[in-house]
Amino acid sequence: MKVSVIFEEEPTQWGLRGDPFLWRELKERFRNIDMPSSADELRNMIESEYEKSTGHPIGNMKNIGIERFQSYGMSSGIICPEFWVTKGVPLLASRHAKP
């Protein structure tokens, strides 16, 4: 199974308007990557790709503006690290063991 499978079902609520774009970018980055053996390893992989995509470690709780994600509105292109730490990454990691 490829890691991208756990990104198929998107959250019903996001932090800010840039978060769905980051979600889809990460899904694409993981399209050809095999699922690791543990949820911890998966979490580390996601956090590493998050940092590559945003230029900031996931522990940096300041909102991040990503120009390539801008489309419309005041929070356009803004990533909410709090969403990723408290909801996004835990949700994805919880999908590790599910077929």
PEQUIGI-V196141 format. One line per field, one symbol per residue. burial: + if it has 16 or more other C-alpha atoms within 10 Angstrom, else -. Layout:
burial = ???
This chain:
burial = --+++++------++++++++++--++--+----+---+--++--++-++-----+-+-----+++--++-----++++++++++--++-+++-++---
